[in-house]
Amino acid sequence: MHWRIVTAAVLALLAIDGPGHRTRAGESAPADQAVDVWIPSGQSNACGRGRPPGPPASAAVEAFDPRGGKWVPARDPLPGMGTSGVGPWQAAAAEYAARTGRKVRLAGWAEGGISIDLWDAAKGSGWRALSGVLERAGKGAGVLLWYQGEADCGKAPDRYLAQFKDLTERVRKGCDNPGMTVVVVQLSAYQAGYDLGKDPPAKKPLARGDKSQIMLMRETQRQCVLGDDRAILVTAMGRKTQDYWHLSTEGQTELGGEIGRALAARLHKVDTGWPGPVLDAAVLGDDGKTVIAHFAEVKKLTGLAAADFGLVGTGAKAAEVQAAAAKAEALGGTLVKLTFEEPVKLPAALVYGLGSAPAAGLVDEAGNRAPAVQLEITQGKAPEDKETAAPNGAGAAARR
């Protein structure tokens, strides 16, 4: 079920003018207090669907309340976000504040079940609502938090990429901050029809020819980050869910913690252990049935499972499963040897995060989860077992 807010009422009640560092309408923050403003937006998981109570409030985190036109202590459910549930943003801000000593103010808009089409500049009701927030509470904001895509899983990737680029340009302009950082949250598991009473949820094995538009959307979201040098990727995969689409309170809180670590590392060079492991190379073995995969930003992988890996087509067939890995074994700290029952026919892409609801168990010692990646398999020399960098959390660009 989705909740909707009355856009006109929200815009009418937004009462802050001027810089995004205001604490109350007309009242500035103390001069010696560092303050960051973040703009969360998206659909239902961005609203927050976890069951209250959420994490405890932090004195360093405030949210804009459109009903009174004031900044108030942030506590899930956040005001103005169209929800009665728990999302990731309060936890993210609290983690970031604890790591950096800075204060965070959250001023955003989200609505369940809607396409990125509704953030269109010309006719989108979502854009009208969000732009009102930017105008009155978002000037100078440094971060856009974007958690959306469930409603666009059947959309052509190039179209979504173009819409995302246009949206982020408008948000940066609306906040008067061309250098604004964008956090893209990669979609979690889609578990409709699965037995959620089991951990992990029971599901049938993937078969050749199965299609997953959700899997393709995760790759599209990764490409959104690779196309923007001011963007970073944090995945919702592998977090606990409470229903077919939505993260549980525990899952939202864990996701928020990683977002907070990511922003502390990215914006202030705080050593938080982020980013975590991300697939950045895949080379076909001499026997034709093995693929050697390399992960960046990790010294030693944990949580390795063959079921998380597989083959898909390239181009128009990127949503179609060709095969699942039969075996996965670590080779040193950064390499994985994947074995398939039949010879690998190229062109093909190796996927981490196979299908709609992968267990997605790869995680590092800091709690960072590996994002879903589709990477075209190459031939030649196998990658070396050494640590490499992927500072945006998204790895290397897929070859097209």
C-alpha positions in Angstrom: 0.0 0.0 0.0 1.3 3.5 -0.8 0.7 6.7 1.0 0.3 10.0 -0.8 0.6 13.6 0.5 -1.2 16.7 -0.7 1.5 18.5 -2.7 -0.2 21.9 -2.7 -0.5 21.8 1.1 3.1 20.8 1.5 4.3 23.7 -0.7 2.1 26.2 1.1 3.4 25.2 4.5 7.1 25.3 3.6 8.2 28.5 5.3 11.9 28.9 5.1 13.6 31.3 2.8 17.3 31.9 2.3 20.2 29.5 2.9 19.7 25.9 3.7 21.6 26.3 7.0 18.7 28.0 8.9 17.6 26.3 12.1 14.1 27.8 12.4 12.3 30.2 10.1 14.3 33.3 10.2 16.8 32.0 12.7 20.4 31.1 11.7 22.6 28.4 13.1 25.4 29.4 15.4 28.4 30.7 13.4 30.8 28.0 14.9 28.5 25.1 14.1 29.1 23.2 10.8 25.8 22.3 9.2 25.0 20.3 6.1 21.7 20.1 4.3 20.6 16.9 2.5 17.7 16.4 0.1 16.2 12.9 0.3 13.8 11.9 -2.5 12.4 8.9 -4.3 9.5 6.4 -3.9 8.3 4.2 -1.1 11.6 2.9 0.3 12.7 6.6 0.3 9.6 7.5 2.2 10.3 4.7 4.6 8.2 1.6 5.2 10.0 0.0 8.1 7.9 -0.5 11.2 8.4 2.0 14.0 10.2 2.6 16.3 13.3 3.5 14.3 16.7 4.5 15.7 16.8 7.0 18.5 16.9 10.7 17.7 20.3 12.5 17.5 20.8 16.0 18.7 22.9 16.6 15.6 20.1 15.8 13.1 17.1 17.9 12.3 14.3 17.6 9.7 12.2 20.3 8.1 8.5 20.0 9.2 6.3 21.6 6.5 3.3 21.8 8.9 4.9 24.4 11.1 7.6 25.6 8.7 10.4 24.8 11.2 13.4 22.5 11.7 12.6 19.9 14.3 14.6 17.0 15.8 14.6 14.3 13.2 12.9 11.1 14.1 11.2 8.5 11.9 8.7 8.8 10.4 10.2 12.0 9.0 7.9 14.9 8.4 7.1 15.8 4.8 8.1 12.4 3.4 4.7 10.8 3.0 5.1 8.0 5.4 4.3 6.5 8.8 7.3 4.2 8.6 11.1 4.1 9.1 13.5 5.0 6.3 17.3 5.2 6.0 17.9 8.9 6.1 17.8 9.6 9.9 20.2 6.7 10.5 22.5 8.0 7.7 22.6 11.5 9.1 23.3 10.3 12.6 26.1 8.1 11.4 27.6 10.9 9.4 27.3 13.4 12.2 29.0 11.0 14.6 31.9 10.5 12.1 32.4 14.1 11.2 31.2 16.3 14.1 28.9 18.1 11.7 25.2 18.8 12.0 22.7 17.5 9.3 19.4 18.9 8.3 17.1 16.8 6.1 14.6 18.5 3.8 13.0 16.4 1.1 10.0 14.9 -0.6 9.1 11.3 -1.6 6.0 9.4 -2.6 5.3 5.7 -2.9 4.8 3.9 -6.2 5.7 6.6 -8.7 7.9 6.7 -11.7 10.8 9.0 -12.3 8.4 10.5 -15.0 6.7 12.4 -12.1 10.0 14.3 -11.5 9.8 15.7 -15.0 10.3 19.4 -15.1 7.3 20.2 -17.4 4.5 18.1 -16.0 5.7 16.1 -13.0 3.8 16.6 -9.7 6.7 15.1 -7.9 9.1 17.7 -9.3 6.7 20.5 -8.3 6.7 19.2 -4.8 10.5 18.7 -4.6 11.3 22.0 -6.3 9.2 23.8 -3.6 11.4 22.2 -1.0 14.6 23.2 -2.8 13.4 26.8 -3.1 12.5 27.3 0.5 14.8 24.9 2.4 17.4 23.6 0.1 19.6 26.5 -1.0 23.2 25.5 -0.6 22.3 21.8 0.1 25.3 19.6 -0.5 23.7 16.1 -1.0 20.8 14.6 -3.0 19.8 11.2 -1.6 18.0 9.3 -4.4 16.2 6.0 -3.7 13.9 5.2 -6.6 13.5 2.9 -9.6 11.0 0.2 -8.5 8.3 1.7 -10.7 10.7 1.9 -13.7 12.0 -1.6 -13.9 10.5 -2.1 -17.4 11.9 1.1 -18.8 14.7 1.3 -21.4 18.0 1.9 -19.6 19.0 4.8 -21.9 15.7 6.6 -21.2 16.1 6.3 -17.4 19.7 7.4 -17.6 18.7 10.6 -19.5 15.9 11.3 -17.1 18.2 10.9 -14.1 20.8 13.2 -15.6 18.2 15.8 -16.3 16.8 15.6 -12.8 20.1 15.9 -11.0 21.0 18.9 -13.1 17.8 20.6 -12.0 18.3 19.7 -8.4 21.8 21.1 -8.4 20.5 24.3 -10.0 17.6 24.5 -7.6 20.1 24.2 -4.7 22.6 26.7 -6.2 25.2 24.0 -5.9 26.7 22.6 -9.1 29.1 20.5 -7.1 26.3 18.7 -5.2 27.0 15.1 -4.3 24.4 12.5 -5.4 23.9 9.3 -3.5 22.1 6.6 -5.6 20.6 3.7 -3.6 20.6 0.5 -5.7 17.4 -1.5 -5.4 16.9 -4.3 -2.9 15.5 -7.7 -3.5 12.1 -8.1 -5.2 10.5 -11.1 -3.4 7.0 -11.4 -4.6 5.9 -15.0 -4.4 8.8 -16.0 -2.2 8.5 -17.6 1.2 9.5 -14.7 3.4 9.3 -16.9 6.5 12.6 -18.4 5.7 16.0 -16.7 5.9 17.0 -16.3 3.1 13.5 -16.4 1.5 12.8 -19.7 -0.3 12.9 -19.5 -4.1 13.3 -21.7 -7.1 16.7 -21.8 -8.9 17.1 -19.5 -11.8 16.9 -21.1 -15.2 18.2 -20.2 -18.6 15.9 -17.7 -20.3 14.5 -16.3 -17.0 14.3 -12.5 -17.2 14.7 -10.0 -14.4 14.0 -6.3 -15.1 14.9 -5.5 -11.5 18.4 -6.9 -12.1 18.7 -4.7 -15.2 17.5 -1.7 -13.2 20.2 -2.2 -10.7 22.8 -2.1 -13.5 21.1 1.0 -14.8 21.4 2.7 -11.4 25.1 1.8 -11.4 25.5 3.4 -14.8 23.8 6.5 -13.4 26.7 6.8 -11.0 29.4 6.0 -13.5 28.1 8.8 -15.7 28.4 11.4 -12.9 31.7 12.0 -11.2 29.9 13.7 -8.3 27.8 10.6 -7.6 28.3 7.5 -5.4 26.5 4.2 -5.2 25.3 2.4 -2.1 23.3 -0.8 -2.5 20.2 -1.9 -0.7 20.8 -5.5 -1.8 21.4 -8.0 1.0 19.6 -5.9 3.6 16.7 -7.4 5.5 13.2 -6.9 4.0 9.8 -7.1 5.5 7.7 -7.7 2.4 8.0 -8.2 -1.4 9.7 -4.8 -2.0 10.4 -2.9 1.2 13.3 -3.0 3.6 12.6 -3.7 7.2 13.5 -1.3 10.0 16.7 -3.2 10.5 17.5 -3.1 6.8 16.8 0.6 6.5 18.9 1.3 9.5 21.8 -0.8 8.2 21.5 0.9 4.8 21.5 4.3 6.5 24.7 3.5 8.4 26.5 2.7 5.1 25.2 5.9 3.5 26.5 7.9 6.4 29.9 6.2 6.2 30.1 6.8 2.5 29.4 10.5 2.8 31.8 11.0 5.6 34.5 9.3 3.5 33.6 11.1 0.3 33.1 14.6 1.6 35.5 14.8 4.5 38.1 12.0 3.9 37.1 10.3 7.1 38.5 6.7 7.2 35.3 4.8 7.5 36.2 1.7 5.5 34.0 2.7 2.6 33.7 1.8 -0.2 33.3 -1.9 0.0 33.9 -4.7 -2.4 32.8 -4.1 -6.0 33.2 -6.4 -9.1 35.5 -4.6 -11.6 36.9 -7.3 -13.9 35.9 -10.7 -15.3 38.1 -12.8 -17.5 37.3 -16.2 -19.2 39.5 -19.0 -18.1 41.5 -21.2 -20.6 39.1 -24.2 -20.0 36.1 -22.1 -21.2 34.0 -23.0 -18.2 35.6 -20.7 -15.6 35.6 -17.0 -15.1 38.1 -15.2 -12.9 36.5 -12.2 -11.2 38.3 -9.4 -9.5 36.8 -7.2 -6.7 38.1 -3.7 -6.0 38.2 -1.9 -2.6 38.7 -5.0 -0.5 41.6 -6.9 1.0 39.6 -10.1 1.7 36.1 -11.1 0.6 33.6 -12.6 2.9 30.1 -14.0 2.3 30.9 -15.6 -1.0 28.1 -17.8 -2.6 27.9 -19.2 -6.1 24.1 -18.4 -6.3 24.9 -14.7 -6.4 26.8 -15.0 -9.6 25.7 -15.9 -13.2 25.8 -15.0 -16.8 23.4 -12.7 -18.7 23.4 -11.4 -22.3 24.7 -8.0 -23.3 22.9 -5.1 -24.9 19.1 -5.9 -25.3 19.5 -9.2 -23.5 21.1 -7.8 -20.3 18.0 -8.8 -18.3 18.0 -12.5 -19.5 19.7 -15.2 -17.5 22.0 -17.5 -19.5 23.4 -19.6 -16.6 24.0 -19.5 -12.8 27.4 -20.3 -11.4 27.8 -23.9 -10.2 30.7 -23.1 -7.9 32.5 -20.1 -6.4 35.8 -20.2 -4.7 38.1 -17.5 -3.4 41.6 -17.1 -4.9 43.5 -15.0 -2.5 41.9 -11.9 -1.2 40.4 -10.1 -4.2 39.8 -12.9 -6.8 36.9 -15.3 -7.2 36.9 -18.3 -9.5 33.5 -19.1 -10.9 32.7 -22.4 -12.5 29.8 -23.0 -14.9 28.4 -26.4 -15.9 28.6 -25.6 -19.6 31.1 -23.6 -21.7 30.7 -19.8 -21.5 29.6 -18.4 -24.9 30.8 -14.9 -25.6 29.6 -12.1 -25.7 28.2 -12.5 -22.2 28.3 -10.4 -19.0 29.2 -11.7 -15.5 26.7 -10.6 -12.9 27.0 -10.2 -9.2 23.5 -10.0 -7.9 21.8 -12.5 -10.2 18.1 -12.4 -10.6 15.4 -10.4 -8.8 16.2 -11.6 -5.2 19.8 -12.5 -4.8 21.0 -13.2 -1.3 23.8 -10.7 -2.0 26.0 -11.8 0.9 29.3 -10.2 0.0 30.4 -7.8 2.7 33.6 -6.4 4.1 34.7 -5.9 7.7 33.2 -2.4 7.9 29.8 -3.7 7.0 29.8 -2.4 3.4 27.9 -4.5 0.9 29.0 -5.3 -2.6 26.6 -3.7 -5.2 25.1 -5.5 -8.1 27.3 -5.3 -11.2 27.0 -6.6 -14.8 30.4 -6.6 -16.5 31.2 -8.0 -20.0 33.5 -11.0 -19.8 36.9 -10.5 -21.6 39.6 -12.9 -22.7 43.3 -12.8 -22.0 45.4 -12.5 -18.9 43.6 -13.1 -15.6 43.5 -10.2 -13.2 46.1 -10.0 -10.4 45.2 -10.5 -6.8 45.8 -7.0 -5.6 43.7 -4.2 -4.0 42.5 -1.6 -6.5 40.4 1.6 -6.1 36.7 2.3 -7.0 36.0 5.5 -5.0 32.5 6.0 -6.2 31.5 2.5 -5.0 30.3 1.5 -8.5 33.3 -0.2 -10.0 34.2 -0.1 -13.7 32.0 0.8 -16.6 30.4 -2.0 -18.5 31.5 -2.4 -22.1 28.8 -1.8 -24.7 
